[in-house]
Amino acid sequence: MTTAHDRRRETGAAAEAAVAERLAADGYTIEARNWRCATGELDIVAVRDDLIAFVEVRSATTDFLESPANTVLTMKQVRVARAADAYLRARGTVPARIRFDVAAVTWPDGRANIDYYENAFVPRSAF
């Protein structure tokens, strides 16, 4: 039996796959997906030229919220920033530019619709 939790996980995975595909089509190399550490998780780490983008993917199957991007609140931003810091330390090299993006995925007609926000937030603490 498929539970609501299973459907949510499947929808999230499909959203992340759609965003990764779009980023790759836009010339990014997907360096990591679902990278985990003690301080959090990074949905997608994408690299292009001298830029590394940490991409938080949010999805919704209803139109209850104006956009799933609205759910990336301060505490989530802090967790993403801490995970990004750990990722960069583990990576060993820091690119010239770092960006925190949010991809909001909705499913009208069963197909992924992606609203992509570059520089969606700036962490309160600097790297």
Buried (B, 14 or more C-beta within 10 A) or exposed (E): EEEEEEEEEEBBBBBBBBBBEBBEEEEBEBBBBEBEBEBBEBBBBBBBEEBBBBBBBBBBBEEEEEBBBEBBEEEBBBBBBBBBBBBBEEBEEEBEEBBBBBBBBBBEEEEBEBEBBEEBBEBEEEE
